[in-house]
Structures are given as structure tokens and as C-alpha cells.
Amino acid sequence: MTRDADIVVVGAGITGASTARALAQAGRGVLLVEQFEPGHDRGSSHGTSRIFRLSYPDQHFVRLAQGALQTWRELEAECGEQLIVPTGALDFGPVALENARAMAASGVRHELLTDAQVRSRWPISADPGEPILFHPDAGVILAGRAWEVLIAGAVDAGAALIEDVRVTGIAEERGAVRVTTSGEDIVARACVVAAGAWGRGLLDGAGVELSVIPTRETVTYFDLPGALELPPIIDDAVPDPEEHGLRRPGLINYALAAPGRGLKAGLHHAGPPTDPDDVGEVDEAVVRWVSTWAARRYPGLDAEPIASETCIYTNTADESFVLERHGRIVVASVCSGHGFKFAPFFGRTLAGLARDASG
Ligand SMILES: Cc1cc2nc3c(=O)[nH]c(=O)nc-3n(C[C@H](O)[C@H](O)[C@H](O)COP(=O)(O)OP(=O)(O)OC[C@H]3O[C@@H](n4cnc5c(N)ncnc54)[C@H](O)[C@@H]3O)c2cc1C
């Protein structure tokens, strides 16, 4: 059986949901195809929270984040709900100074704090002399709720969500694109591949190279009452690598509130390359490292984790994103471990590419 469609979006993570919503709201016919149950925890978009920040050392990302914040504000106004809790965010270590320079050049509000100022504002510890940056326009994205709002917006605008159907092949043919699935085939005018860690394998078959490496990252949760009143932390002042047997360059700790759970903390880019179809295994060395770090930053925190889980990063070599059009196929990889905040913004870009691709 073959079904006709206007535009197929592969993958109902935050990128596919954002793109499907933008397309459907522009009046396009959308089939959003997801291989698992929507909201599953095997990709990159699950969990209750993500950091929204404007602090980047590269002005290009600061400006993108400014655009993304505007898109979140519009989304919040449309759905009548707060999707980013305005806590501000703290950066610790040398990166704080680099970020402050890029933010100053882009006119983003920020202040450099002393350790005493940090301790007087929040139950967070800081060492004398370490660079500390605070910017008030950051916050905690209510990620699970944001995903629900975007999916509901797509469906309300007419998109059809097809669950538990895997796309197995994509091929351009005679002014259309054939999308082969574990159910019926679909012939569409264009196809957007927002398949996260599965995208590279799927696109290989279509002759499109997606140069990304999926890694499996470990996230750990701690009991911390009042966590949602605290700013998320990015910290490149890490514990002694020798202490935990982790010798990976460029490690950065992060922590943020996880509504309903407490504090969520992790080590950015610490995970090994992975096959997204493997069962995720928590890296106990990362759990120990993060527990040590969190106990130092949050006085009084019970360093015994209450839970740990894995989540997949899909990484480009330069920790950036992929938004490309190849004929009638649009390719999206909005991850590298920091893409959630940009997804609604890039969803509009991807919708524009799909409109062009559909001829
Ligand atoms: C631990 C962790 C912490 C993070 N922290 C932050 C943060 O603080 N701030 C931030 O901005 N970003 C953060 N990110 C990054 C952010 O979560 C990702 O950028 C984002 O979730 C990527 O979403 P996606 O939709 O592109 O991919 P995914 O969520 O993986 O969605 C892809 C979807 O496609 C489906 N799919 C794949 N192949 C097929 C197929 N063949 N057929 C049908 N369906 C298919 C998958 O099942 C999946 O549902 C973090 C990521 C992780 C893992």
C-alpha cells in the first residue's frame, strides 16, 4: 500500500515536533512519523528540563540564542504557559570570562560576580578568585511540557502523528520522495529527516552524508529541595581527573533543576560513541565524578544519587548543528548536546527548507 502526502517529517523529538508544528501552522499537510511511542526515553529529548542560556564564547551562538529566546517567548504567548523558568544561569571557570566578552559584544545582560556575592544570593559554593558569570535572561526549559505543547500545536494545526512506525528508507523518485516504512510506503513532495542519532544510518541509504557521531551520556539526579529556585550551572572548574580515572579533555560539569525529581547533573561530552539501538548503560565513573562535583557546589546536598539514566548526544565535529537541503530531502541535526534551546527557532528554518524542497 502507498499513501500520498505533502511533507513527511521523520522523528517526533523536539526538532521534528517543532518543524511539524511550523509546517502545519503554515497550512502544509504533515505526516510526523515516529518509530517508538511519543515521549520515549531512547533518543535525546526526554526528561523534564534543559538549560536555556545565552552564554557562549562564540558571538554567533549568542545571537542564535537571542533569536531562540524570542521564539520561546512567542511560543509561551501562544500557549499561555511559562515554558522557561527565569532563574538566570551561572558559569564558573575560565569559560565565564570568554562568555562575558561575547555577551558584551552582543548586548546581553550579564554580570561578573565574586565568590561572596554568589554565596549571598544562593546556597551554592564558590572559591575566591574563580571567574563567575551570571546572566539573568537564562533559565530552566520545562522540556517535557515544551515537547507536549509543540506536538499538540502540530496536531491541532492538522499534522498527523504516526506512532510506532519506523522509516526504513528514503529515496527521491520522479519529482517526489518515497518514504519506505515498517507500515505503508509514503510518496511525498518533501521529507524532513529529524531522526537524531538514527539520522546518519537512515540518510546513508538515500546517498546523503550526515557527518555526526552519537555518544551515550550519563545523567544523574540528586534530592535537592528548592532546586527550581537555583540558576543552572555550567562549570569548567572540574574535580581532579586522576581522582575518578576519567581522562577526557574539555570536560564541563552542568547542573539544573529537574522538576519533580530534584537536581539533574552531568558531565558534558563524557560519553562513548554508541549505537542508538543499544540498551543504554549508565557510566558509573561519571556518576561518581558528578556526585563529587555536586557535593562541592551545593553545600548540604546528599551526594547519594537518587537515579541515573542515559541520553544520546548526536555530535558534529564543531559542536554545531546541521540544517541542509538535498533536493527534496531536508536534513536536521540539532543536538551536539546543546540543541534543545534552539529547536523551536530552527523548526521554522527547517519548515522553510521543506517548503523550498517541495517544489
Ligand atoms: C544529557 C543531555 C543533556 C542535554 N542538555 C541540554 C541543555 O541543557 N540545553 C539544550 O539546549 N540542549 C540540551 N541537550 C540537547 C538536546 O536535548 C538535543 O539537542 C535535542 O533533544 C535533540 O532533539 P532531536 O529531536 O533532534 O533528537 P531526538 O530527541 O533523538 O529525536 C529524534 C526522534 O526520531 C525518531 N526516529 C529516529 N529514526 C527514526 C526512523 N527511522 N523512523 C521513525 N522515527 C525515527 C527517534 O525515535 C526520536 O524520537 C541535552 C541532551 C542530552 C542527551
The ligand as a Gaussian input file, in Angstrom:
#p B3LYP/6-31G(d) Opt

LIG

0 1
 C       22.002000      14.513000      28.726000
 C       21.590000      15.609000      27.797000
 C       21.537000      16.895000      28.287000
 C       21.200000      17.942000      27.423000
 N       21.124000      19.210000      27.928000
 C       20.746000      20.219000      27.128000
 C       20.557000      21.511000      27.671000
 O       20.692000      21.734000      28.876000
 N       20.187000      22.509000      26.822000
 C       19.983000      22.293000      25.494000
 O       19.652000      23.247000      24.785000
 N       20.137000      21.055000      24.959000
 C       20.497000      20.018000      25.742000
 N       20.628000      18.765000      25.241000
 C       20.458000      18.542000      23.785000
 C       19.016000      18.343000      23.388000
 O       18.341000      17.524000      24.286000
 C       19.000000      17.789000      21.970000
 O       19.648000      18.766000      21.150000
 C       17.613000      17.558000      21.422000
 O       16.834000      16.803000      22.318000
 C       17.701000      16.844000      20.067000
 O       16.387000      16.520000      19.660000
 P       16.086000      15.790000      18.298000
 O       14.626000      15.899000      18.083000
 O       16.982000      16.337000      17.242000
 O       16.514000      14.269000      18.530000
 P       15.699000      13.121000      19.290000
 O       15.085000      13.622000      20.517000
 O       16.595000      11.947000      19.418000
 O       14.527000      12.786000      18.296000
 C       14.706000      12.003000      17.138000
 C       13.467000      11.150000      17.000000
 O       13.491000      10.491000      15.735000
 C       12.967000       9.196000      15.920000
 N       13.459000       8.375000      14.819000
 C       14.740000       8.101000      14.542000
 N       14.840000       7.314000      13.468000
 C       13.595000       7.100000      13.045000
 C       13.054000       6.350000      11.965000
 N       13.845000       5.673000      11.124000
 N       11.717000       6.290000      11.824000
 C       10.889000       6.983000      12.673000
 N       11.364000       7.698000      13.726000
 C       12.695000       7.772000      13.902000
 C       13.529000       8.782000      17.268000
 O       12.847000       7.692000      17.824000
 C       13.390000      10.057000      18.057000
 O       12.146000      10.134000      18.718000
 C       20.933000      17.692000      26.056000
 C       20.966000      16.381000      25.576000
 C       21.263000      15.343000      26.444000
 C       21.302000      13.944000      25.897000

